[in-house]
Every structure is written in C-alpha cells, then in structure tokens.
Amino acid sequence: MSESFELQHRPKEIRLKREEKVLEIDFDDGKTFSLPAELLRVESPSAEVQGHGPGQKTIIAGRRHVGILDIEPIGNYALRINFDDLHDTGLYSWDTLYDYGQRQDELWQDYLDALKAQGLSRDP
C-alpha cells in the first residue's frame, strides 16, 4: 500500500531571532507566527518529549531561558532546531510549526497547567 505525504503549509521566510529567543515564520498563505524557543522546546516532536505513543508525553520543566543555537533545514519539509540545552532530536515539519503557531495559546496553557499539576516550574 502506498501513502502520499504532502505538506499543507510551506514557509516563505524563516527568521531566527536569537536575542529574543523566537523563531518567526511567514507561511505561503500569508500567516506569520512568532514561536518562542521555550514553547518549541517543551513541545518538541522528539520521542524524548512526545514518547512513542498516546499518553507518553514528558513534561519538560525549567526551560524558561532556553534559546536556539541554530536551525537546520531537513530536505524541503522540516527544520531541526538545536537548542542551547543541547536538545536537537526533534524534526519540526512545516505543518507542525504551522499547527504550533495556530494553537500557541492552547499549547502554552496546557503546558502551564501540566507544570502546576506536577509541582514543576518553568525556572531552572
């Protein structure tokens, strides 16, 4: 059985703002998102964070000051983000980054709620 993999969203421009700790992405549909490094780190699509199945997500605490060292294009479908806490295993597809931009407020609130529920902090 053959499956096709087609991205729904493609970036027109990507800007890494190291000092602000933000990744800005302009998409081909005119939407622009400013994604904080902390959010990208704690929502990493890596197995380390997301686990290998439903309900296995790990809450990553202490990343309030995390920054992005570098971004690396992976083919023409994703980015690898190298964080200054040395995490670099998640591949962020264009659709994942678009989704994070669209749902940023919801993702952020879920993260804050999970930290609180586990007695954890954003501070190192």
N, CA, C and O atoms as a GROMACS GRO file, in nm:
protein
  496
    1MET      N    1   0.085  -0.118   0.000
    1MET     CA    2   0.000   0.000   0.000
    1MET      C    3   0.089   0.124   0.000
    1MET      O    4   0.186   0.131   0.075
    2SER      N    5   0.056   0.217  -0.081
    2SER     CA    6   0.136   0.338  -0.095
    2SER      C    7   0.063   0.456  -0.033
    2SER      O    8  -0.056   0.476  -0.057
    3GLU      N    9   0.135   0.534   0.048
    3GLU     CA   10   0.076   0.654   0.108
    3GLU      C   11   0.148   0.776   0.053
    3GLU      O   12   0.269   0.773   0.035
    4SER      N   13   0.074   0.882   0.027
    4SER     CA   14   0.141   1.004  -0.019
    4SER      C   15   0.155   1.099   0.099
    4SER      O   16   0.067   1.109   0.185
    5PHE      N   17   0.266   1.166   0.101
    5PHE     CA   18   0.294   1.261   0.208
    5PHE      C   19   0.302   1.398   0.144
    5PHE      O   20   0.397   1.429   0.073
    6GLU      N   21   0.202   1.479   0.170
    6GLU     CA   22   0.203   1.612   0.111
    6GLU      C   23   0.181   1.714   0.222
    6GLU      O   24   0.088   1.703   0.302
    7LEU      N   25   0.267   1.812   0.225
    7LEU     CA   26   0.256   1.918   0.325
    7LEU      C   27   0.144   2.013   0.285
    7LEU      O   28   0.125   2.045   0.168
    8GLN      N   29   0.071   2.058   0.386
    8GLN     CA   30  -0.036   2.154   0.363
    8GLN      C   31   0.015   2.298   0.363
    8GLN      O   32  -0.043   2.385   0.298
    9HIS      N   33   0.124   2.322   0.436
    9HIS     CA   34   0.174   2.458   0.455
    9HIS      C   35   0.323   2.462   0.425
    9HIS      O   36   0.398   2.370   0.459
   10ARG      N   37   0.364   2.570   0.362
   10ARG     CA   38   0.507   2.587   0.331
   10ARG      C   39   0.550   2.727   0.374
   10ARG      O   40   0.476   2.824   0.356
   11PRO      N   41   0.670   2.737   0.431
   11PRO     CA   42   0.718   2.869   0.473
   11PRO      C   43   0.771   2.949   0.353
   11PRO      O   44   0.828   2.894   0.259
   12LYS      N   45   0.750   3.079   0.360
   12LYS     CA   46   0.810   3.170   0.262
   12LYS      C   47   0.939   3.227   0.318
   12LYS      O   48   1.036   3.247   0.244
   13GLU      N   49   0.940   3.252   0.449
   13GLU     CA   50   1.059   3.306   0.514
   13GLU      C   51   1.064   3.259   0.658
   13GLU      O   52   0.962   3.248   0.726
   14ILE      N   53   1.186   3.230   0.704
   14ILE     CA   54   1.210   3.187   0.842
   14ILE      C   55   1.317   3.278   0.899
   14ILE      O   56   1.423   3.296   0.839
   15ARG      N   57   1.290   3.335   1.017
   15ARG     CA   58   1.386   3.423   1.083
   15ARG      C   59   1.412   3.373   1.225
   15ARG      O   60   1.319   3.358   1.304
   16LEU      N   61   1.537   3.348   1.255
   16LEU     CA   62   1.576   3.312   1.391
   16LEU      C   63   1.622   3.440   1.460
   16LEU      O   64   1.718   3.504   1.417
   17LYS      N   65   1.553   3.475   1.567
   17LYS     CA   66   1.589   3.593   1.645
   17LYS      C   67   1.646   3.542   1.778
   17LYS      O   68   1.575   3.524   1.876
   18ARG      N   69   1.778   3.521   1.776
   18ARG     CA   70   1.845   3.460   1.892
   18ARG      C   71   1.827   3.539   2.020
   18ARG      O   72   1.793   3.483   2.124
   19GLU      N   73   1.849   3.670   2.012
   19GLU     CA   74   1.839   3.752   2.134
   19GLU      C   75   1.699   3.748   2.194
   19GLU      O   76   1.684   3.746   2.316
   20GLU      N   77   1.597   3.749   2.108
   20GLU     CA   78   1.460   3.745   2.155
   20GLU      C   79   1.414   3.603   2.187
   20GLU      O   80   1.309   3.583   2.247
   21LYS      N   81   1.495   3.504   2.147
   21LYS     CA   82   1.463   3.362   2.167
   21LYS      C   83   1.331   3.326   2.100
   21LYS      O   84   1.241   3.267   2.161
   22VAL      N   85   1.322   3.362   1.972
   22VAL     CA   86   1.200   3.345   1.895
   22VAL      C   87   1.234   3.298   1.754
   22VAL      O   88   1.335   3.338   1.696
   23LEU      N   89   1.148   3.212   1.701
   23LEU     CA   90   1.155   3.172   1.561
   23LEU      C   91   1.032   3.229   1.493
   23LEU      O   92   0.919   3.197   1.530
   24GLU      N   93   1.054   3.315   1.393
   24GLU     CA   94   0.944   3.375   1.319
   24GLU      C   95   0.933   3.307   1.184
   24GLU      O   96   1.034   3.286   1.115
   25ILE      N   97   0.811   3.273   1.146
   25ILE     CA   98   0.789   3.204   1.019
   25ILE      C   99   0.673   3.269   0.945
   25ILE      O  100   0.564   3.284   0.999
   26ASP      N  101   0.700   3.307   0.820
   26ASP     CA  102   0.596   3.356   0.730
   26ASP      C  103   0.557   3.239   0.640
   26ASP      O  104   0.643   3.181   0.574
   27PHE      N  105   0.429   3.205   0.637
   27PHE     CA  106   0.382   3.095   0.554
   27PHE      C  107   0.321   3.145   0.424
   27PHE      O  108   0.287   3.263   0.410
   28ASP      N  109   0.309   3.054   0.328
   28ASP     CA  110   0.262   3.088   0.194
   28ASP      C  111   0.117   3.133   0.190
   28ASP      O  112   0.074   3.188   0.088
   29ASP      N  113   0.041   3.111   0.296
   29ASP     CA  114  -0.099   3.157   0.298
   29ASP      C  115  -0.112   3.295   0.361
   29ASP      O  116  -0.223   3.345   0.381
   30GLY      N  117   0.003   3.359   0.392
   30GLY     CA  118   0.001   3.494   0.448
   30GLY      C  119   0.008   3.499   0.600
   30GLY      O  120   0.023   3.607   0.657
   31LYS      N  121  -0.004   3.385   0.666
   31LYS     CA  122   0.004   3.385   0.812
   31LYS      C  123   0.150   3.390   0.857
   31LYS      O  124   0.238   3.331   0.795
   32THR      N  125   0.173   3.463   0.966
   32THR     CA  126   0.305   3.474   1.027
   32THR      C  127   0.292   3.436   1.173
   32THR      O  128   0.201   3.480   1.243
   33PHE      N  129   0.386   3.353   1.219
   33PHE     CA  130   0.386   3.311   1.358
   33PHE      C  131   0.520   3.343   1.420
   33PHE      O  132   0.625   3.332   1.356
   34SER      N  133   0.516   3.383   1.546
   34SER     CA  134   0.634   3.409   1.626
   34SER      C  135   0.634   3.307   1.739
   34SER      O  136   0.556   3.319   1.834
   35LEU      N  137   0.720   3.207   1.728
   35LEU     CA  138   0.719   3.094   1.821
   35LEU      C  139   0.834   3.104   1.919
   35LEU      O  140   0.951   3.100   1.878
   36PRO      N  141   0.804   3.116   2.049
   36PRO     CA  142   0.909   3.124   2.150
   36PRO      C  143   0.989   2.994   2.158
   36PRO      O  144   0.934   2.885   2.144
   37ALA      N  145   1.119   3.007   2.181
   37ALA     CA  146   1.206   2.890   2.194
   37ALA      C  147   1.156   2.796   2.304
   37ALA      O  148   1.160   2.674   2.287
   38GLU      N  149   1.111   2.851   2.414
   38GLU     CA  150   1.064   2.766   2.524
   38GLU      C  151   0.949   2.677   2.479
   38GLU      O  152   0.947   2.558   2.509
   39LEU      N  153   0.853   2.734   2.408
   39LEU     CA  154   0.740   2.655   2.361
   39LEU      C  155   0.786   2.547   2.264
   39LEU      O  156   0.743   2.432   2.273
   40LEU      N  157   0.874   2.584   2.170
   40LEU     CA  158   0.925   2.486   2.074
   40LEU      C  159   0.999   2.373   2.146
   40LEU      O  160   0.988   2.257   2.107
   41ARG      N  161   1.072   2.407   2.249
   41ARG     CA  162   1.150   2.306   2.323
   41ARG      C  163   1.060   2.211   2.399
   41ARG      O  164   1.078   2.089   2.392
   42VAL      N  165   0.962   2.264   2.472
   42VAL     CA  166   0.877   2.178   2.555
   42VAL      C  167   0.775   2.100   2.473
   42VAL      O  168   0.719   2.002   2.522
   43GLU      N  169   0.751   2.143   2.350
   43GLU     CA  170   0.660   2.071   2.259
   43GLU      C  171   0.737   1.996   2.151
   43GLU      O  172   0.677   1.957   2.051
   44SER      N  173   0.866   1.977   2.169
   44SER     CA  174   0.948   1.909   2.068
   44SER      C  175   0.879   1.782   2.018
   44SER      O  176   0.828   1.703   2.098
   45PRO      N  177   0.878   1.763   1.887
   45PRO     CA  178   0.818   1.640   1.833
   45PRO      C  179   0.906   1.516   1.851
   45PRO      O  180   0.878   1.411   1.794
   46SER      N  181   1.012   1.528   1.929
   46SER     CA  182   1.102   1.416   1.952
   46SER      C  183   1.036   1.309   2.039
   46SER      O  184   0.942   1.337   2.113
   47ALA      N  185   1.086   1.187   2.028
   47ALA     CA  186   1.037   1.079   2.114
   47ALA      C  187   1.068   1.106   2.261
   47ALA      O  188   0.994   1.063   2.349
   48GLU      N  189   1.178   1.178   2.286
   48GLU     CA  190   1.215   1.213   2.424
   48GLU      C  191   1.103   1.290   2.493
   48GLU      O  192   1.078   1.271   2.612
   49VAL      N  193   1.036   1.377   2.418
   49VAL     CA  194   0.929   1.458   2.475
   49VAL      C  195   0.792   1.393   2.452
   49VAL      O  196   0.714   1.380   2.545
   50GLN      N  197   0.764   1.354   2.330
   50GLN     CA  198   0.630   1.304   2.295
   50GLN      C  199   0.609   1.157   2.330
   50GLN      O  200   0.496   1.110   2.335
   51GLY      N  201   0.718   1.084   2.355
   51GLY     CA  202   0.705   0.941   2.381
   51GLY      C  203   0.684   0.864   2.251
   51GLY      O  204   0.700   0.919   2.142
   52HIS      N  205   0.649   0.739   2.265
   52HIS     CA  206   0.631   0.653   2.148
   52HIS      C  207   0.486   0.617   2.124
   52HIS      O  208   0.456   0.533   2.039
   53GLY      N  209   0.397   0.681   2.196
   53GLY     CA  210   0.255   0.653   2.178
   53GLY      C  211   0.171   0.749   2.260
   53GLY      O  212   0.224   0.830   2.336
   54PRO      N  213   0.040   0.740   2.245
   54PRO     CA  214  -0.050   0.829   2.317
   54PRO      C  215  -0.030   0.820   2.468
   54PRO      O  216  -0.008   0.712   2.523
   55GLY      N  217  -0.037   0.934   2.534
   55GLY     CA  218  -0.028   0.938   2.679
   55GLY      C  219   0.112   0.925   2.735
   55GLY      O  220   0.129   0.911   2.856
   56GLN      N  221   0.214   0.929   2.650
   56GLN     CA  222   0.351   0.913   2.697
   56GLN      C  223   0.430   1.043   2.699
   56GLN      O  224   0.552   1.042   2.721
   57LYS      N  225   0.364   1.155   2.677
   57LYS     CA  226   0.434   1.283   2.672
   57LYS      C  227   0.501   1.314   2.806
   57LYS      O  228   0.444   1.294   2.912
   58THR      N  229   0.624   1.364   2.798
   58THR     CA  230   0.701   1.405   2.915
   58THR      C  231   0.691   1.556   2.930
   58THR      O  232   0.709   1.630   2.833
   59ILE      N  233   0.663   1.602   3.050
   59ILE     CA  234   0.660   1.745   3.076
   59ILE      C  235   0.803   1.789   3.104
   59ILE      O  236   0.867   1.738   3.196
   60ILE      N  237   0.851   1.884   3.026
   60ILE     CA  238   0.987   1.934   3.039
   60ILE      C  239   0.982   2.065   3.119
   60ILE      O  240   0.928   2.165   3.072
   61ALA      N  241   1.039   2.062   3.237
   61ALA     CA  242   1.039   2.181   3.324
   61ALA      C  243   1.171   2.256   3.312
   61ALA      O  244   1.268   2.206   3.253
   62GLY      N  245   1.174   2.377   3.369
   62GLY     CA  246   1.298   2.452   3.380
   62GLY      C  247   1.355   2.508   3.252
   62GLY      O  248   1.476   2.526   3.242
   63ARG      N  249   1.270   2.536   3.154
   63ARG     CA  250   1.321   2.583   3.026
   63ARG      C  251   1.285   2.729   2.995
   63ARG      O  252   1.287   2.770   2.879
   64ARG      N  253   1.253   2.806   3.097
   64ARG     CA  254   1.214   2.946   3.076
   64ARG      C  255   1.317   3.022   2.992
   64ARG      O  256   1.279   3.106   2.910
   65HIS      N  257   1.446   2.995   3.012
   65HIS     CA  258   1.550   3.074   2.946
   65HIS      C  259   1.615   3.003   2.828
   65HIS      O  260   1.717   3.049   2.778
   66VAL      N  261   1.558   2.891   2.783
   66VAL     CA  262   1.619   2.817   2.673
   66VAL      C  263   1.624   2.902   2.547
   66VAL      O  264   1.532   2.979   2.517
   67GLY      N  265   1.732   2.887   2.475
   67GLY     CA  266   1.748   2.959   2.349
   67GLY      C  267   1.772   2.863   2.235
   67GLY      O  268   1.787   2.742   2.254
   68ILE      N  269   1.775   2.919   2.117
   68ILE     CA  270   1.802   2.840   1.996
   68ILE      C  271   1.941   2.876   1.947
   68ILE      O  272   1.971   2.992   1.920
   69LEU      N  273   2.025   2.774   1.936
   69LEU     CA  274   2.160   2.795   1.885
   69LEU      C  275   2.159   2.806   1.733
   69LEU      O  276   2.228   2.890   1.675
   70ASP      N  277   2.081   2.718   1.668
   70ASP     CA  278   2.085   2.710   1.523
   70ASP      C  279   1.961   2.637   1.473
   70ASP      O  280   1.898   2.560   1.547
   71ILE      N  281   1.928   2.661   1.349
   71ILE     CA  282   1.823   2.584   1.282
   71ILE      C  283   1.884   2.524   1.157
   71ILE      O  284   1.969   2.584   1.091
   72GLU      N  285   1.841   2.404   1.125
   72GLU     CA  286   1.897   2.331   1.012
   72GLU      C  287   1.782   2.278   0.926
   72GLU      O  288   1.700   2.200   0.974
   73PRO      N  289   1.776   2.318   0.799
   73PRO     CA  290   1.671   2.263   0.713
   73PRO      C  291   1.692   2.114   0.691
   73PRO      O  292   1.804   2.067   0.674
   74ILE      N  293   1.583   2.040   0.692
   74ILE     CA  294   1.585   1.897   0.663
   74ILE      C  295   1.504   1.878   0.535
   74ILE      O  296   1.381   1.888   0.536
   75GLY      N  297   1.574   1.851   0.428
   75GLY     CA  298   1.506   1.843   0.298
   75GLY      C  299   1.429   1.971   0.273
   75GLY      O  300   1.476   2.080   0.305
   76ASN      N  301   1.311   1.957   0.216
   76ASN     CA  302   1.226   2.075   0.199
   76ASN      C  303   1.093   2.056   0.272
   76ASN      O  304   0.987   2.099   0.226
   77TYR      N  305   1.102   1.988   0.389
   77TYR     CA  306   0.979   1.960   0.464
   77TYR      C  307   0.987   1.991   0.613
   77TYR      O  308   0.885   1.989   0.681
   78ALA      N  309   1.109   2.021   0.666
   78ALA     CA  310   1.119   2.035   0.812
   78ALA      C  311   1.244   2.113   0.853
   78ALA      O  312   1.330   2.144   0.772
   79LEU      N  313   1.249   2.143   0.984
   79LEU     CA  314   1.366   2.202   1.047
   79LEU      C  315   1.410   2.114   1.163
   79LEU      O  316   1.328   2.051   1.230
   80ARG      N  317   1.540   2.110   1.184
   80ARG     CA  318   1.594   2.057   1.309
   80ARG      C  319   1.636   2.181   1.388
   80ARG      O  320   1.709   2.266   1.336
   81ILE      N  321   1.590   2.190   1.511
   81ILE     CA  322   1.624   2.305   1.595
   81ILE      C  323   1.724   2.259   1.700
   81ILE      O  324   1.699   2.164   1.774
   82ASN      N  325   1.836   2.328   1.705
   82ASN     CA  326   1.939   2.299   1.804
   82ASN      C  327   1.926   2.399   1.918
   82ASN      O  328   1.953   2.518   1.902
   83PHE      N  329   1.883   2.349   2.034
   83PHE     CA  330   1.860   2.434   2.150
   83PHE      C  331   1.986   2.444   2.234
   83PHE      O  332   2.073   2.356   2.227
   84ASP      N  333   1.996   2.549   2.314
   84ASP     CA  334   2.117   2.566   2.395
   84ASP      C  335   2.122   2.474   2.518
   84ASP      O  336   2.220   2.476   2.591
   85ASP      N  337   2.016   2.394   2.541
   85ASP     CA  338   2.023   2.290   2.644
   85ASP      C  339   2.069   2.158   2.581
   85ASP      O  340   2.064   2.052   2.644
   86LEU      N  341   2.114   2.167   2.456
   86LEU     CA  342   2.170   2.057   2.376
   86LEU      C  343   2.066   1.960   2.321
   86LEU      O  344   2.102   1.856   2.267
   87HIS      N  345   1.938   1.992   2.333
   87HIS     CA  346   1.835   1.910   2.270
   87HIS      C  347   1.834   1.942   2.121
   87HIS      O  348   1.830   2.059   2.082
   88ASP      N  349   1.836   1.838   2.037
   88ASP     CA  350   1.834   1.862   1.892
   88ASP      C  351   1.775   1.745   1.815
   88ASP      O  352   1.805   1.728   1.696
   89THR      N  353   1.693   1.664   1.879
   89THR     CA  354   1.646   1.543   1.812
   89THR      C  355   1.508   1.555   1.748
   89THR      O  356   1.467   1.463   1.676
   90GLY      N  357   1.436   1.662   1.770
   90GLY     CA  358   1.303   1.673   1.709
   90GLY      C  359   1.310   1.731   1.570
   90GLY      O  360   1.385   1.826   1.545
   91LEU      N  361   1.232   1.676   1.478
   91LEU     CA  362   1.219   1.733   1.345
   91LEU      C  363   1.083   1.802   1.337
   91LEU      O  364   0.979   1.738   1.352
   92TYR      N  365   1.086   1.931   1.313
   92TYR     CA  366   0.966   2.013   1.310
   92TYR      C  367   0.924   2.031   1.164
   92TYR      O  368   0.982   2.112   1.092
   93SER      N  369   0.823   1.956   1.121
   93SER     CA  370   0.775   1.971   0.984
   93SER      C  371   0.709   2.109   0.970
   93SER      O  372   0.673   2.172   1.070
   94TRP      N  373   0.693   2.152   0.846
   94TRP     CA  374   0.626   2.282   0.824
   94TRP      C  375   0.486   2.278   0.882
   94TRP      O  376   0.440   2.375   0.943
   95ASP      N  377   0.416   2.165   0.864
   95ASP     CA  378   0.280   2.155   0.917
   95ASP      C  379   0.278   2.157   1.070
   95ASP      O  380   0.186   2.214   1.130
   96THR      N  381   0.379   2.096   1.134
   96THR     CA  382   0.388   2.100   1.279
   96THR      C  383   0.409   2.244   1.327
   96THR      O  384   0.343   2.288   1.421
   97LEU      N  385   0.500   2.315   1.263
   97LEU     CA  386   0.526   2.454   1.301
   97LEU      C  387   0.402   2.541   1.280
   97LEU      O  388   0.372   2.629   1.361
   98TYR      N  389   0.331   2.518   1.171
   98TYR     CA  390   0.208   2.591   1.144
   98TYR      C  391   0.104   2.562   1.253
   98TYR      O  392   0.040   2.653   1.305
   99ASP      N  393   0.090   2.434   1.287
   99ASP     CA  394  -0.003   2.393   1.392
   99ASP      C  395   0.033   2.458   1.525
   99ASP      O  396  -0.055   2.509   1.595
  100TYR      N  397   0.162   2.457   1.560
  100TYR     CA  398   0.205   2.521   1.685
  100TYR      C  399   0.171   2.670   1.684
  100TYR      O  400   0.130   2.726   1.786
  101GLY      N  401   0.187   2.734   1.569
  101GLY     CA  402   0.151   2.875   1.558
  101GLY      C  403   0.003   2.898   1.577
  101GLY      O  404  -0.039   2.990   1.648
  102GLN      N  405  -0.077   2.815   1.513
  102GLN     CA  406  -0.223   2.827   1.523
  102GLN      C  407  -0.272   2.801   1.665
  102GLN      O  408  -0.364   2.868   1.713
  103ARG      N  409  -0.212   2.704   1.732
  103ARG     CA  410  -0.258   2.661   1.864
  103ARG      C  411  -0.168   2.708   1.978
  103ARG      O  412  -0.170   2.650   2.087
  104GLN      N  413  -0.090   2.811   1.953
  104GLN     CA  414   0.010   2.854   2.051
  104GLN      C  415  -0.049   2.881   2.189
  104GLN      O  416   0.006   2.835   2.289
  105ASP      N  417  -0.158   2.953   2.196
  105ASP     CA  418  -0.219   2.985   2.326
  105ASP      C  419  -0.265   2.859   2.399
  105ASP      O  420  -0.244   2.844   2.519
  106GLU      N  421  -0.328   2.768   2.325
  106GLU     CA  422  -0.376   2.641   2.384
  106GLU      C  423  -0.258   2.556   2.432
  106GLU      O  424  -0.261   2.503   2.543
  107LEU      N  425  -0.156   2.542   2.349
  107LEU     CA  426  -0.038   2.463   2.387
  107LEU      C  427   0.028   2.522   2.511
  107LEU      O  428   0.068   2.449   2.602
  108TRP      N  429   0.039   2.653   2.513
  108TRP     CA  430   0.103   2.721   2.626
  108TRP      C  431   0.026   2.697   2.755
  108TRP      O  432   0.085   2.664   2.858
  109GLN      N  433  -0.107   2.713   2.750
  109GLN     CA  434  -0.189   2.693   2.870
  109GLN      C  435  -0.184   2.548   2.916
  109GLN      O  436  -0.177   2.523   3.036
  110ASP      N  437  -0.187   2.454   2.824
  110ASP     CA  438  -0.176   2.312   2.861
  110ASP      C  439  -0.043   2.285   2.931
  110ASP      O  440  -0.037   2.210   3.028
  111TYR      N  441   0.063   2.346   2.880
  111TYR     CA  442   0.196   2.330   2.941
  111TYR      C  443   0.198   2.386   3.082
  111TYR      O  444   0.246   2.321   3.175
  112LEU      N  445   0.147   2.508   3.100
  112LEU     CA  446   0.144   2.570   3.233
  112LEU      C  447   0.061   2.487   3.330
  112LEU      O  448   0.098   2.469   3.446
  113ASP      N  449  -0.053   2.436   3.283
  113ASP     CA  450  -0.139   2.352   3.368
  113ASP      C  451  -0.068   2.222   3.407
  113ASP      O  452  -0.078   2.178   3.522
  114ALA      N  453   0.004   2.162   3.313
  114ALA     CA  454   0.076   2.037   3.341
  114ALA      C  455   0.189   2.061   3.441
  114ALA      O  456   0.212   1.979   3.530
  115LEU      N  457   0.260   2.172   3.426
  115LEU     CA  458   0.366   2.206   3.523
  115LEU      C  459   0.306   2.218   3.663
  115LEU      O  460   0.358   2.160   3.759
  116LYS      N  461   0.198   2.293   3.673
  116LYS     CA  462   0.134   2.316   3.802
  116LYS      C  463   0.086   2.185   3.864
  116LYS      O  464   0.105   2.161   3.983
  117ALA      N  465   0.024   2.100   3.782
  117ALA     CA  466  -0.028   1.973   3.831
  117ALA      C  467   0.082   1.883   3.886
  117ALA      O  468   0.060   1.802   3.976
  118GLN      N  469   0.203   1.897   3.829
  118GLN     CA  470   0.315   1.812   3.873
  118GLN      C  471   0.408   1.883   3.971
  118GLN      O  472   0.511   1.828   4.010
  119GLY      N  473   0.370   2.005   4.011
  119GLY     CA  474   0.452   2.079   4.106
  119GLY      C  475   0.587   2.122   4.048
  119GLY      O  476   0.686   2.133   4.120
  120LEU      N  477   0.589   2.146   3.917
  120LEU     CA  478   0.712   2.184   3.848
  120LEU      C  479   0.710   2.333   3.813
  120LEU      O  480   0.607   2.399   3.827
  121SER      N  481   0.825   2.383   3.767
  121SER     CA  482   0.838   2.525   3.736
  121SER      C  483   0.904   2.545   3.600
  121SER      O  484   0.977   2.459   3.552
  122ARG      N  485   0.875   2.658   3.540
  122ARG     CA  486   0.945   2.697   3.416
  122ARG      C  487   1.088   2.736   3.445
  122ARG      O  488   1.173   2.731   3.356
  123ASP      N  489   1.117   2.776   3.569
  123ASP     CA  490   1.252   2.820   3.605
  123ASP      C  491   1.345   2.701   3.623
  123ASP      O  492   1.303   2.595   3.669
  124PRO      N  493   1.473   2.721   3.587
  124PRO     CA  494   1.572   2.613   3.605
  124PRO      C  495   1.594   2.582   3.753
  124PRO      O  496   1.674   2.494   3.786
   0.00000   0.00000   0.00000
